Amino acid sequence: MNKAAVAAGELEAELNGLEAEIEAGLEAGVDKATRRRRKPALEGEHFVRRGILLVAGLIISALGVSLSIKAALGTSPISSVPYVTSQISGLSVGTTTIIMNTCFVVLELLILRRDSNWTHVAQIAVAFIMGSMIDVWDAILPFSTPSSYLLQWAMCACGVVFVALGISMEVRANMFLNAGEGLVMAMCRVLPWKFGNMKVAFDVCCVLFAVVSGLLCLHGLIGVREGTVAAAICVGLCVKVFNRIIHKIDLRRWELAD
């Protein structure tokens, strides 16, 4: 009887242990399934916060472009094209910005062909936001071109700073490229050029187009002046400074870490 009781006790202990293992396995499975269900929600929140950062960057960049235009010392190289075409056509700078960037996206798709995807088409939405905000800032900024050359330079410098800050925010969002940069990257795929060299060549072509168009259609330099040179040099330097600051943000808190 004692041996039977001992055997029964051992069997009961084994059964209890087995039951505990089964329960632990089930709990682990439930936790794992719960994490899988939560992941899309976290990814959705992750996407939304990146989107907010991207849109904020576009709004700030548009403010910088508007300030540069009001300074009347010349716009940035890529903005010189929509500015001069707006003066020729009578359309707003924002509208010509949207048209120009849409053309860039079309060229990008033609270059990439099968390698293109929906993110390239999404650059049109980025262009629409940017162009629309340029017109909004132009309408709500309560001042025009300063009469003092020194104040013009101060406004131009503010424009450079805001453009650089906006670009840094767009880069940190890491969602969609600006159409101009997207086109440059596409051209780098088919030509043996580094991105930096291609970007310089692209900016030079934009300035040349603006100069030639202004001379032929408006008989003067329109949107290309000393401020254009300053923007070409200083925007990149300011972007490096803002990148260091923005990368110090608590990325986990803002769901922006890769």
C-alpha positions in Angstrom: 0.0 0.0 0.0 2.8 2.4 0.9 4.5 1.7 -2.5 1.2 2.2 -4.3 0.7 5.5 -2.5 4.2 6.7 -3.4 3.7 5.7 -7.0 0.3 7.5 -7.1 1.9 10.6 -5.6 4.8 10.6 -8.1 2.2 10.2 -11.0 0.2 13.1 -9.6 3.3 15.3 -9.4 4.2 14.4 -13.0 0.7 15.2 -14.2 0.8 18.5 -12.3 4.1 19.4 -13.8 2.9 18.5 -17.3 -0.2 20.6 -16.7 1.9 23.6 -15.6 4.1 23.2 -18.8 1.0 23.1 -21.0 -0.4 26.2 -19.3 2.9 28.1 -19.6 3.1 27.1 -23.3 -0.4 28.4 -23.9 0.3 31.6 -22.2 3.4 32.1 -24.2 1.4 31.4 -27.4 -1.2 34.0 -26.4 1.4 36.6 -25.6 3.1 36.0 -29.0 -0.2 36.2 -30.8 -1.0 39.4 -28.9 2.3 41.0 -30.0 1.6 40.0 -33.6 -1.8 41.7 -33.3 -0.3 44.8 -31.8 2.5 45.2 -34.3 0.4 46.6 -37.2 -1.0 49.2 -34.8 2.5 50.3 -33.7 3.6 50.4 -37.4 0.6 52.5 -38.2 1.4 54.9 -35.4 5.1 54.8 -36.6 3.9 55.7 -40.1 1.7 58.6 -38.9 4.4 60.2 -36.9 6.8 60.0 -39.7 4.2 61.5 -42.0 3.6 64.4 -39.5 7.4 65.1 -39.5 7.5 65.0 -43.3 4.6 67.4 -43.7 6.0 69.8 -41.1 9.3 69.7 -42.9 7.6 70.6 -46.2 5.7 73.5 -44.6 9.0 74.9 -43.2 10.8 74.5 -46.5 8.0 76.3 -48.3 8.4 79.2 -45.8 12.1 79.3 -46.6 11.3 79.4 -50.4 8.7 82.2 -49.9 11.2 84.3 -47.8 13.9 83.8 -50.5 11.4 85.0 -53.1 10.4 88.1 -51.1 14.1 88.9 -50.4 14.5 89.3 -54.2 18.1 88.3 -54.2 17.6 85.1 -56.1 16.1 81.7 -55.1 17.8 78.4 -54.5 18.9 76.6 -57.7 16.0 74.2 -57.9 13.4 76.9 -57.1 14.8 79.2 -59.8 13.0 77.1 -62.5 9.4 77.4 -61.1 10.1 81.0 -60.2 11.1 82.1 -63.7 8.4 80.0 -65.3 5.8 81.6 -63.0 7.0 85.0 -64.2 6.7 83.9 -67.8 3.3 82.1 -67.6 1.6 84.2 -65.0 0.9 81.2 -62.8 1.8 81.2 -59.1 5.2 79.9 -58.0 3.4 77.1 -56.1 1.5 76.0 -59.2 4.7 75.9 -61.3 6.5 74.1 -58.5 3.8 71.3 -58.6 4.0 71.1 -62.4 7.8 71.0 -62.4 8.0 68.3 -59.8 5.3 66.2 -61.5 7.4 66.3 -64.7 10.4 65.2 -62.6 8.4 62.2 -61.3 7.3 61.3 -64.9 11.0 61.4 -66.0 12.0 59.3 -63.0 9.3 56.6 -63.8 10.5 56.5 -67.4 14.1 56.0 -66.3 13.3 53.4 -63.6 10.5 51.6 -65.5 10.1 48.2 -63.9 12.2 49.3 -60.9 9.7 52.0 -60.0 7.0 51.6 -57.3 4.3 53.5 -55.5 6.8 55.5 -53.4 7.9 57.2 -56.6 4.4 58.2 -57.5 3.9 59.4 -53.9 6.4 62.2 -54.7 3.6 63.9 -56.6 1.8 64.3 -53.2 4.9 65.7 -51.7 5.2 68.2 -54.5 1.5 69.2 -54.1 2.0 69.9 -50.4 5.2 71.9 -51.1 3.7 73.9 -53.9 0.5 74.7 -52.1 2.3 75.8 -49.0 4.5 78.2 -51.0 1.4 79.9 -52.2 -0.1 79.9 -48.7 3.0 81.5 -47.2 3.2 84.0 -50.0 -0.4 85.1 -49.2 -0.1 85.3 -45.4 3.4 86.8 -44.9 2.6 90.4 -44.0 5.6 92.0 -45.8 7.1 92.5 -49.2 10.7 93.0 -50.4 12.7 95.2 -48.0 14.0 98.5 -49.3 17.3 98.0 -47.6 19.9 95.7 -49.2 21.0 94.6 -45.7 17.4 93.6 -44.8 17.2 91.7 -48.1 20.2 89.7 -47.1 18.7 89.1 -43.6 15.5 87.8 -45.2 17.5 85.7 -47.6 19.5 84.2 -44.8 16.3 83.3 -42.9 15.0 81.7 -46.1 18.2 79.5 -46.3 17.9 78.5 -42.6 14.2 77.5 -43.0 14.8 75.6 -46.2 17.7 73.7 -44.5 15.6 72.9 -41.4 12.7 71.6 -43.5 15.1 69.4 -45.5 16.6 67.9 -42.4 13.1 67.1 -41.1 12.1 65.5 -44.4 15.3 63.4 -44.4 14.7 62.3 -40.8 11.1 61.3 -41.6 12.7 58.9 -44.1 9.4 58.4 -46.1 9.4 59.9 -49.6 12.1 61.8 -51.5 11.6 65.2 -53.0 11.0 64.8 -56.7 14.2 66.6 -57.7 16.3 64.3 -55.5 14.4 61.3 -56.7 15.2 62.2 -60.3 18.8 62.6 -59.4 18.9 59.2 -57.8 17.2 57.6 -60.8 19.8 59.2 -63.2 22.6 57.8 -60.9 21.3 54.3 -61.7 21.8 54.7 -65.4 24.9 56.9 -65.4 28.2 56.1 -63.6 28.1 59.2 -61.5 28.0 59.6 -57.7 24.9 61.2 -56.2 26.8 64.4 -55.0 28.3 65.0 -58.5 24.9 64.3 -60.2 23.2 66.7 -57.7 25.6 69.5 -58.5 25.2 69.0 -62.3 21.4 68.9 -61.8 21.4 72.2 -59.9 23.6 73.8 -62.5 21.2 72.7 -65.2 18.3 74.3 -63.2 20.1 77.6 -62.9 21.1 77.6 -66.6 17.5 76.9 -67.6 16.3 79.8 -65.4 19.0 82.1 -66.8 18.3 81.3 -70.5 14.5 81.4 -70.0 14.7 84.7 -68.3 17.0 86.2 -70.9 14.9 85.0 -73.9 11.4 85.6 -72.5 11.8 88.4 -70.0 15.1 90.0 -71.2 16.9 89.8 -67.9 18.1 87.6 -65.0 15.0 86.5 -63.1 15.3 84.6 -59.8 19.1 84.1 -60.2 21.3 86.5 -58.3 23.8 86.4 -55.5 21.3 84.8 -53.2 21.2 81.8 -55.5 24.9 81.3 -55.0 24.5 81.7 -51.2 21.7 79.2 -51.1 23.7 76.7 -53.2 26.6 76.9 -50.7 24.9 77.5 -47.3 21.8 75.2 -47.5 23.9 72.0 -47.4 26.1 73.4 -44.5 23.0 74.3 -42.5 21.4 70.9 -43.2 24.5 69.2 -41.6 24.1 71.3 -38.5 20.3 70.6 -38.2 20.9 66.9 -38.8 23.1 66.7 -35.7 20.5 68.4 -33.6 17.5 66.4 -34.9 19.4 63.1 -34.5 19.7 63.9 -30.7 15.9 63.6 -30.4 14.6 60.7 -28.3 13.9 58.5 -31.4 12.3 55.7 -29.4 9.9 58.1 -27.8 8.8 59.5 -31.2 8.7 56.1 -32.9 11.2 57.4 -35.5 14.0 54.9 -34.9 14.8 52.6 -37.8 
